[in-house]
Amino acid sequence: MAGSLPTNALWWALNAASAVLMTMGGVWSCRWRELRPISFGTGDPGGGSGGGRKPGGAGGGGEYEMVATEDVEGQGRA
């Protein structure tokens, strides 16, 4: 019947299992992405594992530095 709620228990179980699976998958993938080691331009965030982002890339630290690399007179930092 169009416009009414489904009465089949299998439909409800499938939708509940799908919602639980998608929620758990979303939480896991968000945590996995957010908890990866962060590269601050060193090129080796994993301690020799070779993974992670490269310097100058998106999130690599090259163009997004928050600390100036030169002082007011134009001389490099020590």
Backbone as XML, in Angstrom:
<?xml version="1.0"?>
<chain id="A" units="angstrom">
  <residue number="1" name="MET">
    <atom name="N" x="0.847" y="-1.161" z="0.000"/>
    <atom name="CA" x="0.000" y="0.000" z="0.000"/>
    <atom name="C" x="0.911" y="1.249" z="0.000"/>
  </residue>
  <residue number="2" name="ALA">
    <atom name="N" x="0.706" y="2.133" z="-0.894"/>
    <atom name="CA" x="1.514" y="3.335" z="-1.005"/>
    <atom name="C" x="1.196" y="4.303" z="0.128"/>
  </residue>
  <residue number="3" name="GLY">
    <atom name="N" x="2.225" y="4.924" z="0.688"/>
    <atom name="CA" x="2.026" y="5.920" z="1.731"/>
    <atom name="C" x="1.933" y="5.364" z="3.135"/>
  </residue>
  <residue number="4" name="SER">
    <atom name="N" x="2.182" y="4.074" z="3.320"/>
    <atom name="CA" x="2.131" y="3.490" z="4.660"/>
    <atom name="C" x="3.515" y="2.958" z="5.044"/>
  </residue>
  <residue number="5" name="LEU">
    <atom name="N" x="3.711" y="2.755" z="6.322"/>
    <atom name="CA" x="4.978" y="2.219" z="6.804"/>
    <atom name="C" x="5.095" y="0.732" z="6.482"/>
  </residue>
  <residue number="6" name="PRO">
    <atom name="N" x="6.302" y="0.268" z="6.139"/>
    <atom name="CA" x="6.482" y="-1.164" z="5.878"/>
    <atom name="C" x="6.230" y="-1.983" z="7.142"/>
  </residue>
  <residue number="7" name="THR">
    <atom name="N" x="5.631" y="-3.134" z="6.976"/>
    <atom name="CA" x="5.344" y="-3.999" z="8.118"/>
    <atom name="C" x="6.234" y="-5.228" z="8.149"/>
  </residue>
  <residue number="8" name="ASN">
    <atom name="N" x="7.088" y="-5.408" z="7.156"/>
    <atom name="CA" x="7.966" y="-6.567" z="7.089"/>
    <atom name="C" x="9.151" y="-6.368" z="8.046"/>
  </residue>
  <residue number="9" name="ALA">
    <atom name="N" x="9.340" y="-7.298" z="8.974"/>
    <atom name="CA" x="10.418" y="-7.203" z="9.966"/>
    <atom name="C" x="11.792" y="-7.279" z="9.296"/>
  </residue>
  <residue number="10" name="LEU">
    <atom name="N" x="11.902" y="-8.030" z="8.202"/>
    <atom name="CA" x="13.179" y="-8.134" z="7.502"/>
    <atom name="C" x="13.604" y="-6.766" z="6.945"/>
  </residue>
  <residue number="11" name="TRP">
    <atom name="N" x="12.672" y="-5.982" z="6.448"/>
    <atom name="CA" x="12.975" y="-4.641" z="5.929"/>
    <atom name="C" x="13.516" y="-3.757" z="7.048"/>
  </residue>
  <residue number="12" name="TRP">
    <atom name="N" x="12.876" y="-3.787" z="8.209"/>
    <atom name="CA" x="13.321" y="-2.982" z="9.339"/>
    <atom name="C" x="14.687" y="-3.448" z="9.841"/>
  </residue>
  <residue number="13" name="ALA">
    <atom name="N" x="14.916" y="-4.752" z="9.906"/>
    <atom name="CA" x="16.203" y="-5.291" z="10.359"/>
    <atom name="C" x="17.317" y="-4.901" z="9.392"/>
  </residue>
  <residue number="14" name="LEU">
    <atom name="N" x="17.037" y="-4.989" z="8.105"/>
    <atom name="CA" x="18.036" y="-4.617" z="7.108"/>
    <atom name="C" x="18.383" y="-3.133" z="7.197"/>
  </residue>
  <residue number="15" name="ASN">
    <atom name="N" x="17.397" y="-2.280" z="7.372"/>
    <atom name="CA" x="17.647" y="-0.848" z="7.490"/>
    <atom name="C" x="18.374" y="-0.494" z="8.783"/>
  </residue>
  <residue number="16" name="ALA">
    <atom name="N" x="18.037" y="-1.172" z="9.870"/>
    <atom name="CA" x="18.735" y="-0.930" z="11.136"/>
    <atom name="C" x="20.191" y="-1.373" z="11.039"/>
  </residue>
  <residue number="17" name="ALA">
    <atom name="N" x="20.424" y="-2.559" z="10.452"/>
    <atom name="CA" x="21.801" y="-3.050" z="10.291"/>
    <atom name="C" x="22.594" y="-2.122" z="9.374"/>
  </residue>
  <residue number="18" name="SER">
    <atom name="N" x="21.967" y="-1.626" z="8.327"/>
    <atom name="CA" x="22.636" y="-0.710" z="7.413"/>
    <atom name="C" x="22.998" y="0.592" z="8.114"/>
  </residue>
  <residue number="19" name="ALA">
    <atom name="N" x="22.099" y="1.116" z="8.926"/>
    <atom name="CA" x="22.375" y="2.370" z="9.653"/>
    <atom name="C" x="23.514" y="2.180" z="10.643"/>
  </residue>
  <residue number="20" name="VAL">
    <atom name="N" x="23.521" y="1.052" z="11.350"/>
    <atom name="CA" x="24.591" y="0.778" z="12.307"/>
    <atom name="C" x="25.925" y="0.621" z="11.588"/>
  </residue>
  <residue number="21" name="LEU">
    <atom name="N" x="25.931" y="-0.127" z="10.496"/>
    <atom name="CA" x="27.162" y="-0.339" z="9.734"/>
    <atom name="C" x="27.706" y="0.968" z="9.160"/>
  </residue>
  <residue number="22" name="MET">
    <atom name="N" x="26.851" y="1.788" z="8.602"/>
    <atom name="CA" x="27.298" y="3.051" z="8.024"/>
    <atom name="C" x="27.790" y="4.018" z="9.103"/>
  </residue>
  <residue number="23" name="THR">
    <atom name="N" x="27.146" y="4.033" z="10.263"/>
    <atom name="CA" x="27.585" y="4.894" z="11.361"/>
    <atom name="C" x="28.951" y="4.455" z="11.872"/>
  </residue>
  <residue number="24" name="MET">
    <atom name="N" x="29.108" y="3.155" z="12.094"/>
    <atom name="CA" x="30.397" y="2.645" z="12.576"/>
    <atom name="C" x="31.502" y="2.874" z="11.549"/>
  </residue>
  <residue number="25" name="GLY">
    <atom name="N" x="31.198" y="2.679" z="10.278"/>
    <atom name="CA" x="32.187" y="2.918" z="9.225"/>
    <atom name="C" x="32.582" y="4.381" z="9.127"/>
  </residue>
  <residue number="26" name="GLY">
    <atom name="N" x="31.622" y="5.270" z="9.289"/>
    <atom name="CA" x="31.915" y="6.698" z="9.241"/>
    <atom name="C" x="32.759" y="7.152" z="10.416"/>
  </residue>
  <residue number="27" name="VAL">
    <atom name="N" x="32.454" y="6.649" z="11.606"/>
    <atom name="CA" x="33.241" y="6.999" z="12.789"/>
    <atom name="C" x="34.658" y="6.466" z="12.651"/>
  </residue>
  <residue number="28" name="TRP">
    <atom name="N" x="34.790" y="5.228" z="12.202"/>
    <atom name="CA" x="36.127" y="4.633" z="12.030"/>
    <atom name="C" x="36.948" y="5.402" z="11.010"/>
  </residue>
  <residue number="29" name="SER">
    <atom name="N" x="36.364" y="5.715" z="9.853"/>
    <atom name="CA" x="37.129" y="6.399" z="8.815"/>
    <atom name="C" x="37.515" y="7.816" z="9.248"/>
  </residue>
  <residue number="30" name="CYS">
    <atom name="N" x="36.647" y="8.492" z="9.984"/>
    <atom name="CA" x="36.965" y="9.831" z="10.480"/>
    <atom name="C" x="38.110" y="9.762" z="11.480"/>
  </residue>
  <residue number="31" name="ARG">
    <atom name="N" x="38.054" y="8.811" z="12.395"/>
    <atom name="CA" x="39.133" y="8.662" z="13.376"/>
    <atom name="C" x="40.433" y="8.275" z="12.701"/>
  </residue>
  <residue number="32" name="TRP">
    <atom name="N" x="40.371" y="7.385" z="11.711"/>
    <atom name="CA" x="41.573" y="6.946" z="11.004"/>
    <atom name="C" x="42.242" y="8.129" z="10.311"/>
  </residue>
  <residue number="33" name="ARG">
    <atom name="N" x="41.445" y="8.961" z="9.646"/>
    <atom name="CA" x="42.007" y="10.110" z="8.935"/>
    <atom name="C" x="42.560" y="11.161" z="9.900"/>
  </residue>
  <residue number="34" name="GLU">
    <atom name="N" x="41.830" y="11.449" z="10.964"/>
    <atom name="CA" x="42.238" y="12.499" z="11.883"/>
    <atom name="C" x="43.401" y="12.102" z="12.779"/>
  </residue>
  <residue number="35" name="LEU">
    <atom name="N" x="43.606" y="10.834" z="13.027"/>
    <atom name="CA" x="44.660" y="10.394" z="13.942"/>
    <atom name="C" x="45.930" y="9.939" z="13.245"/>
  </residue>
  <residue number="36" name="ARG">
    <atom name="N" x="46.014" y="10.121" z="11.915"/>
    <atom name="CA" x="47.255" y="9.788" z="11.215"/>
    <atom name="C" x="48.337" y="10.763" z="11.646"/>
  </residue>
  <residue number="37" name="PRO">
    <atom name="N" x="49.598" y="10.336" z="11.601"/>
    <atom name="CA" x="50.685" y="11.267" z="11.945"/>
    <atom name="C" x="50.679" y="12.477" z="11.015"/>
  </residue>
  <residue number="38" name="ILE">
    <atom name="N" x="50.993" y="13.626" z="11.574"/>
    <atom name="CA" x="50.977" y="14.874" z="10.815"/>
    <atom name="C" x="52.396" y="15.231" z="10.424"/>
  </residue>
  <residue number="39" name="SER">
    <atom name="N" x="52.592" y="15.578" z="9.164"/>
    <atom name="CA" x="53.902" y="15.986" z="8.672"/>
    <atom name="C" x="54.019" y="17.501" z="8.767"/>
  </residue>
  <residue number="40" name="PHE">
    <atom name="N" x="55.085" y="17.967" z="9.385"/>
    <atom name="CA" x="55.331" y="19.404" z="9.485"/>
    <atom name="C" x="56.473" y="19.814" z="8.567"/>
  </residue>
  <residue number="41" name="GLY">
    <atom name="N" x="56.544" y="19.196" z="7.399"/>
    <atom name="CA" x="57.558" y="19.554" z="6.428"/>
    <atom name="C" x="58.827" y="18.737" z="6.535"/>
  </residue>
  <residue number="42" name="THR">
    <atom name="N" x="58.875" y="17.744" z="7.390"/>
    <atom name="CA" x="60.073" y="16.926" z="7.521"/>
    <atom name="C" x="60.125" y="15.830" z="6.476"/>
  </residue>
  <residue number="43" name="GLY">
    <atom name="N" x="58.982" y="15.469" z="5.917"/>
    <atom name="CA" x="58.946" y="14.455" z="4.881"/>
    <atom name="C" x="58.869" y="13.045" z="5.429"/>
  </residue>
  <residue number="44" name="ASP">
    <atom name="N" x="59.038" y="12.848" z="6.740"/>
    <atom name="CA" x="59.010" y="11.508" z="7.300"/>
    <atom name="C" x="58.260" y="11.512" z="8.622"/>
  </residue>
  <residue number="45" name="PRO">
    <atom name="N" x="56.915" y="11.572" z="8.601"/>
    <atom name="CA" x="56.164" y="11.649" z="9.843"/>
    <atom name="C" x="56.087" y="10.330" z="10.591"/>
  </residue>
  <residue number="46" name="GLY">
    <atom name="N" x="56.305" y="9.228" z="9.911"/>
    <atom name="CA" x="56.100" y="7.929" z="10.534"/>
    <atom name="C" x="57.349" y="7.324" z="11.123"/>
  </residue>
  <residue number="47" name="GLY">
    <atom name="N" x="58.406" y="8.075" z="11.297"/>
    <atom name="CA" x="59.617" y="7.526" z="11.877"/>
    <atom name="C" x="60.303" y="6.522" z="10.983"/>
  </residue>
  <residue number="48" name="GLY">
    <atom name="N" x="60.351" y="6.796" z="9.674"/>
    <atom name="CA" x="61.046" y="5.903" z="8.765"/>
    <atom name="C" x="60.123" y="4.994" z="7.973"/>
  </residue>
  <residue number="49" name="SER">
    <atom name="N" x="58.845" y="5.098" z="8.157"/>
    <atom name="CA" x="57.926" y="4.213" z="7.454"/>
    <atom name="C" x="57.714" y="4.647" z="6.000"/>
  </residue>
  <residue number="50" name="GLY">
    <atom name="N" x="58.037" y="5.891" z="5.686"/>
    <atom name="CA" x="57.884" y="6.376" z="4.325"/>
    <atom name="C" x="56.480" y="6.839" z="4.002"/>
  </residue>
  <residue number="51" name="GLY">
    <atom name="N" x="55.547" y="6.748" z="4.933"/>
    <atom name="CA" x="54.175" y="7.162" z="4.681"/>
    <atom name="C" x="53.988" y="8.626" z="5.002"/>
  </residue>
  <residue number="52" name="GLY">
    <atom name="N" x="52.810" y="9.115" z="4.729"/>
    <atom name="CA" x="52.506" y="10.501" z="5.069"/>
    <atom name="C" x="52.621" y="11.420" z="3.883"/>
  </residue>
  <residue number="53" name="ARG">
    <atom name="N" x="52.491" y="12.687" z="4.156"/>
    <atom name="CA" x="52.490" y="13.696" z="3.108"/>
    <atom name="C" x="53.887" y="14.214" z="2.869"/>
  </residue>
  <residue number="54" name="LYS">
    <atom name="N" x="54.112" y="14.684" z="1.680"/>
    <atom name="CA" x="55.421" y="15.225" z="1.316"/>
    <atom name="C" x="55.474" y="16.722" z="1.607"/>
  </residue>
  <residue number="55" name="PRO">
    <atom name="N" x="56.665" y="17.268" z="1.832"/>
    <atom name="CA" x="56.785" y="18.696" z="2.112"/>
    <atom name="C" x="56.259" y="19.536" z="0.959"/>
  </residue>
  <residue number="56" name="GLY">
    <atom name="N" x="55.598" y="20.622" z="1.296"/>
    <atom name="CA" x="55.102" y="21.545" z="0.285"/>
    <atom name="C" x="53.772" y="21.135" z="-0.316"/>
  </residue>
  <residue number="57" name="GLY">
    <atom name="N" x="53.319" y="19.935" z="-0.052"/>
    <atom name="CA" x="52.046" y="19.475" z="-0.574"/>
    <atom name="C" x="50.910" y="19.972" z="0.301"/>
  </residue>
  <residue number="58" name="ALA">
    <atom name="N" x="49.726" y="19.461" z="0.036"/>
    <atom name="CA" x="48.581" y="19.865" z="0.850"/>
    <atom name="C" x="48.801" y="19.395" z="2.275"/>
  </residue>
  <residue number="59" name="GLY">
    <atom name="N" x="48.881" y="20.305" z="3.195"/>
    <atom name="CA" x="49.099" y="19.964" z="4.584"/>
    <atom name="C" x="50.544" y="19.643" z="4.908"/>
  </residue>
  <residue number="60" name="GLY">
    <atom name="N" x="51.446" y="19.835" z="3.953"/>
    <atom name="CA" x="52.842" y="19.507" z="4.163"/>
    <atom name="C" x="53.600" y="20.543" z="4.948"/>
  </residue>
  <residue number="61" name="GLY">
    <atom name="N" x="53.061" y="21.708" z="5.161"/>
    <atom name="CA" x="53.698" y="22.720" z="5.981"/>
    <atom name="C" x="54.462" y="23.758" z="5.204"/>
  </residue>
  <residue number="62" name="GLY">
    <atom name="N" x="54.738" y="23.545" z="3.925"/>
    <atom name="CA" x="55.555" y="24.461" z="3.164"/>
    <atom name="C" x="54.954" y="25.849" z="3.035"/>
  </residue>
  <residue number="63" name="GLU">
    <atom name="N" x="53.748" y="25.954" z="2.570"/>
    <atom name="CA" x="53.143" y="27.260" z="2.346"/>
    <atom name="C" x="52.172" y="27.664" z="3.449"/>
  </residue>
  <residue number="64" name="TYR">
    <atom name="N" x="52.005" y="26.844" z="4.456"/>
    <atom name="CA" x="51.060" y="27.140" z="5.516"/>
    <atom name="C" x="51.757" y="27.348" z="6.853"/>
  </residue>
  <residue number="65" name="GLU">
    <atom name="N" x="52.991" y="27.794" z="6.813"/>
    <atom name="CA" x="53.721" y="27.982" z="8.059"/>
    <atom name="C" x="53.115" y="29.113" z="8.863"/>
  </residue>
  <residue number="66" name="MET">
    <atom name="N" x="53.048" y="28.921" z="10.172"/>
    <atom name="CA" x="52.496" y="29.939" z="11.049"/>
    <atom name="C" x="53.604" y="30.751" z="11.705"/>
  </residue>
  <residue number="67" name="VAL">
    <atom name="N" x="54.838" y="30.298" z="11.605"/>
    <atom name="CA" x="55.973" y="30.997" z="12.189"/>
    <atom name="C" x="56.819" y="31.527" z="11.037"/>
  </residue>
  <residue number="68" name="ALA">
    <atom name="N" x="57.178" y="32.803" z="11.095"/>
    <atom name="CA" x="57.975" y="33.399" z="10.033"/>
    <atom name="C" x="59.359" y="32.767" z="9.994"/>
  </residue>
  <residue number="69" name="THR">
    <atom name="N" x="59.880" y="32.554" z="8.778"/>
    <atom name="CA" x="61.211" y="31.969" z="8.646"/>
    <atom name="C" x="62.291" y="33.040" z="8.529"/>
  </residue>
  <residue number="70" name="GLU">
    <atom name="N" x="61.897" y="34.305" z="8.420"/>
    <atom name="CA" x="62.860" y="35.400" z="8.366"/>
    <atom name="C" x="62.473" y="36.461" z="9.394"/>
  </residue>
  <residue number="71" name="ASP">
    <atom name="N" x="63.481" y="37.095" z="9.959"/>
    <atom name="CA" x="63.175" y="38.162" z="10.912"/>
    <atom name="C" x="62.891" y="39.465" z="10.183"/>
  </residue>
  <residue number="72" name="VAL">
    <atom name="N" x="62.688" y="40.524" z="10.905"/>
    <atom name="CA" x="62.271" y="41.793" z="10.321"/>
    <atom name="C" x="63.335" y="42.353" z="9.361"/>
  </residue>
  <residue number="73" name="GLU">
    <atom name="N" x="64.599" y="42.170" z="9.658"/>
    <atom name="CA" x="65.669" y="42.714" z="8.821"/>
    <atom name="C" x="65.893" y="41.888" z="7.558"/>
  </residue>
  <residue number="74" name="GLY">
    <atom name="N" x="65.205" y="40.763" z="7.397"/>
    <atom name="CA" x="65.360" y="39.969" z="6.201"/>
    <atom name="C" x="66.432" y="38.895" z="6.326"/>
  </residue>
  <residue number="75" name="GLN">
    <atom name="N" x="66.975" y="38.709" z="7.504"/>
    <atom name="CA" x="67.991" y="37.692" z="7.709"/>
    <atom name="C" x="67.306" y="36.429" z="8.225"/>
  </residue>
  <residue number="76" name="GLY">
    <atom name="N" x="67.837" y="35.282" z="7.873"/>
    <atom name="CA" x="67.235" y="34.022" z="8.290"/>
    <atom name="C" x="67.367" y="33.813" z="9.784"/>
  </residue>
  <residue number="77" name="ARG">
    <atom name="N" x="66.500" y="32.970" z="10.297"/>
    <atom name="CA" x="66.550" y="32.641" z="11.719"/>
    <atom name="C" x="67.733" y="31.731" z="11.990"/>
  </residue>
  <residue number="78" name="ALA">
    <atom name="N" x="68.155" y="31.742" z="13.236"/>
    <atom name="CA" x="69.277" y="30.896" z="13.624"/>
    <atom name="C" x="68.822" y="29.488" z="13.882"/>
  </residue>
</chain>
